[in-house]
Amino acid sequence: MKASLVITGSEILTGMRSDALIQPFASLMTSRGITMGEVRIQGDGPELLARTVAELARENDVIVVTGGLGLTPDDTTRLAVSELTARNGVRLFPEIENPVGSAKGIDLRFDHGVRVVFLPGVPREAHAMFRSLIDGLNAGAPATKEVAVFGLRETEIARRLGALAPRCGYLPREMEVAVIVPVEIEDDVRRILAPFALEKEDLNASVADLLKTRGLSLATAESCTGGLIAHLVTQLPGSSEYFLGSVVSYSNGVKTGLLKVPEEVISRHGAVSRETAVSMLKGIIDLTGADLGIATTGIAGPSGGSPGKPIGTVWIAAGQRDDLVAKDFRFGFDRQGNKMIFAKTALFLLRTYIHDTDIRGH
């Protein structure tokens, strides 16, 4: 089965916004055994769109069109659809429901078998609608499962999977990757990608499940992440079962005053150091009584780095008060990217610690 994707909209052509649909749509179709033949990015004029669809219908089984679809009666996509349906051999099917918005999609079929679906250009809406459609686009494709991965880029995942890689789709998600795999090779994929293949749908949910099932509590002491770890953890409902609290010790004064980090530790080793991270972890566990702690101290940028501790450096401590792991990492993102990768690396380090120690609550 062959498909093409048409992205319409003057905002993309003029550089006002970047495309957010090509990679996820192509990955989803690839994982369903659909071969991507072509991607076109063009203006949303109705005549051009109708001409493009008619041309692509000669060489494809499925055409997905995004953008230009709205609620007004004169939106450009509906004008193009009207032009197409005025011809012989083209029929409209029931509209495609939009679970997160108001504009419904259009489902058009050519009598010779080609299916054309028109979706809004708003990424959140287009993603949700396409996911509800994808299984029906190639009914003979095997069922799939998402395997969440942290710590490997898409290219490295594909390299490790080798011959299995072309059967999978790859969706980047905030420093993680969802690998879409046919269910019959899920175990093989997890074995190859271990320990980076996560148990649940993402890193946060995987850590949460470990804490809940093992009866463990968590608290965080955050400097460079500014409370982002606590934010991620508390995004999940029911997190009060295992998360006790956090101290955002951004200043050295809060580190020494509230978390009881010895002043000589900071003066001798610096705020961004293994010794400070370890002291912060011990301090947050003493303060809250949590079974486990996470502490982060680093340099998110864009300033503040030095030759010995460049921007993107972070020290992370995770574990129990007197049995913990502390590691340093260096990343190369912008400030927001560094904060997110710091926070998620800290959660991953905690997950690894729990697995390695097999710790369980009392």
C-alpha angles and dihedrals in degrees: 000000000000129000140181130201125217118197112192131188140100091230091069094043092051094045096246090128138005126240116263100176111060099076099043094043092047091047093050093048093046090053089054094054094259116138116221108226103174145354120207127189113194146146119282099244108142096226092051092047094049090048092049094050092048091050095047091046088070093064107026141066095207132026121189117197124189132185136036094061114127144143098264117100092235100051111143097240094056090049089054091048090051089054091050096047091050087070125080119264099031124108137180121230127197115302120267112250119239110215095189105032147026106253111088123212127245123236113201127177131194114217090238089063107266114137121207121191122190118203134178117266094233101110096218092052095041092050094051094046095045092052089056090051104040099084091053095051093073107018093181095059118110120259114266138212131202116236112195114218131190128186099029130084121228093258093052091047090053091046092053093046091053111173091013093058098085090056092059137074124218124214118180113216120181099313092329132089126220107210111202108210136174106258093240092065098038094103091049092049092049091048093050095045097043129159090023095055107094128221098229137032093287143355095270093052091046093055091044091053091050093050094047098044093046095043095239130150127214138203130177136215108198132185112154094023091057096211095315093127091053089048092052093046094049093048087083119080113244094029090131086076091072110008115084103177149283142249117212097208097183095153126056088236092063091045092055097034105042103020094036095231103170112250090226090059091059095040093049102038104018131242090278101060143104091253093054093046091050092048091049091052092050090047096053092048091049090048098047106023092232120162092227136024141195123204128185131187123166151113115278095177159166084174136011100070128128135192091264095040109027126187109288095040116134135171115208127189122190135171139045126341096259100021112051145133124234124188138168124224136184123211134178107214130114119269096278092044092048092051092051095046090046091053096045093044088054091053090047091050089052091049090051091048092052092050095045095048096034087218119182134184125253 
